[in-house]
């Protein structure tokens, strides 16, 4: 079931401009100087985007929220499906979604922010913050770009807590100290995507700031940027009314498990509008310097030839002109998330889903609508 229906071109555009433009958007959709060709082109794009996502909802069962911004301006935002299927509560634009691995873009940014404040160094070792950890020769830089070789806690900590209990970041670190699970590779030998890296980065941020990761992120980023529906999940808080319930592909609730107490690799909740503000803040210099952003977007692994790579908290796909599409996908419980950015012209595709749907990751058709058929932008599955 849809939050709003599709319509003919002119009605779709008027409806979007008049009723669906989110509060806080200062940019105008219509150019200041009337340009009929430009307006018609934008109308056609909006209509095509609405047709595409409406069909995806009808044919593939997509439930979630979408925002597409073109050259820094939001042109399409819409909700589909249910926030709470059991109560038949329709999806709404203030329902926050578990971002899953898209959370890594926040964790990496937090670390780079602390580095710019001279509170951390890329060359700092794990032992500086966790002296008892038995893994030597690992730096913050290697954690950021997944070159630490550490084992993935989702495997070695599996079965280490009783039903109904939650593991914390500290619990996992203590487990690593006590049981010394085997490494996947030597430090800096190869790229090995590993959630443990970002658990440790969130804990390092706590050590340095003296604050919980939740409070640090809220005070440093979410509140100043006006991201009013974003937060680091804490199972001890009552947040049920704020979130889109997670479902599998058959609308069966996907409840928390013990790993939902761990943050940094996942655990941040947000909305598409807040994610647009996050995207925009990078270009406006509200978070990091442009020099540091360039470092974040720089590929760090070249063991295998190919167009895919990883920077500091960002996945990268090299385009034929040698520039990179910067993005991150996520998957946790029933949540599939996409945060895809063409940083050359500040265009972004943001898709947050609360019902498992592998089609969410296929955004090639969206880029084709934005830039025209035959464009070179592409995505990969999480």
HELIX and SHEET records of a PDB file:
HELIX    1   1 UNK A    9  UNK A   15  1                                   7    
HELIX    2   2 UNK A   16  UNK A   20  3                                   5    
HELIX    3   3 UNK A   36  UNK A   60  1                                  25    
HELIX    4   4 UNK A  100  UNK A  102  5                                   3    
HELIX    5   5 UNK A  103  UNK A  116  1                                  14    
HELIX    6   6 UNK A  126  UNK A  128  5                                   3    
HELIX    7   7 UNK A  140  UNK A  144  1                                   5    
HELIX    8   8 UNK A  153  UNK A  156  1                                   4    
HELIX    9   9 UNK A  169  UNK A  179  1                                  11    
HELIX   10  10 UNK A  195  UNK A  209  1                                  15    
HELIX   11  11 UNK A  213  UNK A  217  1                                   5    
HELIX   12  12 UNK A  218  UNK A  222  3                                   5    
HELIX   13  13 UNK A  240  UNK A  242  5                                   3    
HELIX   14  14 UNK A  258  UNK A  261  5                                   4    
HELIX   15  15 UNK A  272  UNK A  283  1                                  12    
HELIX   16  16 UNK A  290  UNK A  296  1                                   7    
HELIX   17  17 UNK A  358  UNK A  361  5                                   4    
HELIX   18  18 UNK A  364  UNK A  371  1                                   8    
SHEET    1   A 7 UNK A  73  UNK A  80  0                                        
SHEET    2   A 7 UNK A  64  UNK A  70 -1                                        
SHEET    3   A 7 UNK A 347  UNK A 353 -1                                        
SHEET    4   A 7 UNK A 335  UNK A 342 -1                                        
SHEET    5   A 7 UNK A 324  UNK A 332 -1                                        
SHEET    6   A 7 UNK A 315  UNK A 318 -1                                        
SHEET    7   A 7 UNK A 308  UNK A 310 -1                                        
SHEET    1   B 2 UNK A  82  UNK A  84  0                                        
SHEET    2   B 2 UNK A  89  UNK A  90 -1                                        
SHEET    1   C 3 UNK A  97  UNK A  98  0                                        
SHEET    2   C 3 UNK A 268  UNK A 270 -1                                        
SHEET    3   C 3 UNK A 231  UNK A 232 -1                                        
END                                                                             
